[in-house]
């Protein structure tokens, strides 16, 4: 009877599984999802920094262009009306 019970338990364990492999698989999936999430965060941060640098460069260029145009307008005004 003991051998029959042992065989029945062994068959049950083999057919249903003990769940260890499923647990390991779920842990690896969670770990992979965490890594993907971190990687996406880093990529988003890098993209934001790149966009910020581009915006700062464009603003600096616009400021320089504006100053250049204002100096030219001031020169044109002085040339037109002379010094007061």
Residue pairs with C-beta under 8 A, 6 or more apart in sequence:
none
